[in-house]
Amino acid sequence: ENEIPEDLNPEGFVVLEIPGLCVGGDTDARNGNIGYVVLLRNEKGVMARYFEWYDINIREPFADTLRVSVCGMSPQLTSKPPIKFRASLSHDGGTEQATANVKESRLAAHAGKRNECLKVAANASLIQQELDLAKKGFRCAKAKLKVLSKSDITANAIEVGIKAVLAVAKRKTGEGARGLNLPYSTEKNIIEGIKRMPPVYGSSYTSPDITESYVMNGRIDSKYKSFPDGKVMLETIKRDIEPEEYDAVDNSFAEMNQEAFRRGMVSETLFNKHGFKLDATADGIEEEREFGISQERRQRWKSYSHPSQIESRKKHAERTREKANLARRKDDVEINQALQLNLAAETMLHESAGRNTEQTGGNARRLLSNAPIDSFGPPSLQIKHLRAFIQVRETEGVRRKASFSFDRVRGTINEVKAAIDAKEKGEAYDEAQFETWIYIAWSMRTKAVIMKPPAEPSDDNNDENVGILIMPNPVRALVRTQPSVPTDMAAWVEEANKSFDCVNFANPCDEAVHRCAFLNPLLHSRFIQRIDESLPEEKRSHYTMKFCADNMPRMCSMALLAGNVIPNLADADESSCLLLPPYEAKLEDARSPEFKARQGVYAYWDEVKKRWIRVGRVYGDKRKRNFGVRDKEHIKGSLHLDPDSIESLFYLLYADDSMDIPKEIRKAGGKFHDLKMHVLWSLSEYGINSVVKEVDGLFHWDDEVLEGLRKSKAYKGDMKKKKIAMVIYLIEFVYSLLLSPDDNVSLNPGFEAFLRVINHGKQIWLADYDEEEGNGNNDDD
């Protein structure tokens, strides 16, 4: 990993193209033929990627060169070569080579060149390979390379080329840069090793030696150098050959040839029929090779290019997909069942405490923390509920024996309580009671649900008979492609500073870009979840949601440059609060005389529990809609003086001191007078034009968004006011995503004036709404 860093070299290998690394390259400086040295990272998958590169850049061009230089094919021929120029390209069947060779794109490329891609057994095959048998050849070259000393190799013509190629590969930027990071000693050894190769090649791979090796293994006959010699082939096998085996070759040739043409392989059954001995591994161990298409790399001989084999692989891939889909569907059924049983369990637990589901909203986990152990058993919860309650908090997917126990005992409420009391008093207790379903479920009541709902099936995998209802999510399509952050960031930041008060956007830097790479996906994930939970399906592709998706990268950059986001985003997860505390973010007091008359986006901070609990916004007629007015409305709401405030989760959890609120709810939330109102962003009267500017402005305005705004009757049809409102809604929405979902007491999706939806734990469709006039005081709760 250090020598070939993954960030600069994701494919995992470096190819050094060295001029003169060939026969005679050490003596003739004019020899510019390229030789290749490949360095690979020791990592799964790298070898397969290398073999694909080898197939494209070495094997296929080599066959092309032979057709022209040896066989006399015209170099101008661009169409498929005539049948007489077809070529056979074999490899020994290793897994990594097979992975590269069976790729559809590679087989199609070879078919266009009349190249037949063949394989033989990966271990000790029926005959020995050519250059392994030659008096010189491969084994001779390998031996010479080992015994040559430094004094045997003087400076030669390729040494300068080696060093130049390595220097380029070591660069981190620029053409040819590969980020190669070699220790000095390793680099020196590579240079010395490469220098040895040309003279060794020159003495080991002469034309007579290569011809001799093909004669020795029977590929060509000794007299005419044109025909294969079966008898000689058999004699290369590293064991004693029995007379019957020679007869088997003669007797089976026609049938094997026919099967090869018909099926593209010779089956183990046919080898056995004619009395051939089993193939042997490199250690001499006999091996049966009756393998199917799923293990074709282990078969003795076959043609990857044969239509029958290509079709078999396609059918195998289809069966594999079908099997995976079936397993996924079974998992989806189990996941849905567990989630539904858990929901039923949570509902019963809340009902036993006198709460309805509308009062819990997104704060169910906090409210469950006070649930007594008496609730975790009959008659309310059965074993199936307890198992699901534990399962969804213990594992993300389906039950696995490694992660989810099946051997817990049932137990009873009284026995479990007795064991807890005895343990607290230091008395003898029954340890088995702490392994019961009742106790484990009760002990996990404050843990978040980590089980994820089933993913949406793709069109080609959908099965109407599965019986699983999965709601489509148009928002997922929205967030896949977004307009990028402006290229001239400095000018963009300058415009932002003019447009908003109480915010000092810093100059963009590499650190901000790096942190944005963490923040963007976190907010996208929360964005999708928020829309799923707070909007009906028909509203999820609304133009306001497209506006959010389009501007999410810009808002991430602005929040980071404003200094509002926690520094260590790499450690953040779905439940983390990403917004800095007010004293670290240096946020202004919205209740102060200087800021209470302003408009924009604000947030409430719980001074006792030290957490952000809500983000809101206010915009309209400045005399009626400002931070001060909005704070008074919230104070009134905390007194529960109207029906809307009674249904608000915010006012339920943070009611006024004078209100008679159940102790467990008060404990989950707090008191309104403990909340401090801070300004996040405040509109500047001098920068409004940059906010609403459609071209080269602060925000991206899509044609679909603009068309939706033109049709909207909000803000008495004033287009400029509608665009300003959209931006303030956007800031409110993104900053609400920065809050921890566990702490956020607002259930609303935002954009109420345009979406016409308010959510108090249920969806309320607004028939008439005008935020500028201030009707609908609880619109963002």
Helices and strands as residue ranges (DSSP letters): E 13-19, E 34-40, H 46-54, I 55-59, H 60-69, G 83-85, E 87-91, H 95-101, H 104-111, E 115-120, H 130-133, H 137-147, G 150-152, H 159-169, H 184-204, H 207-216, H 230-235, H 243-263, E 265-266, H 268-273, E 279-280, E 286-287, G 293-298, E 301-303, H 307-352, H 357-360, G 361-363, H 364-368, G 373-375, H 383-394, H 413-425, G 431-435, H 437-443, G 459-461, H 474-478, H 489-499, E 500-501, H 510-534, G 537-539, H 543-561, G 569-571, H 582-585, E 588-589, E 600-606, E 611-618, H 627-638, H 643-647, H 649-653, H 663-668, G 672-674, E 675-683, H 688-692, H 703-711, G 714-717, H 719-738, H 752-755, E 757-759, E 763-765, G 771-773
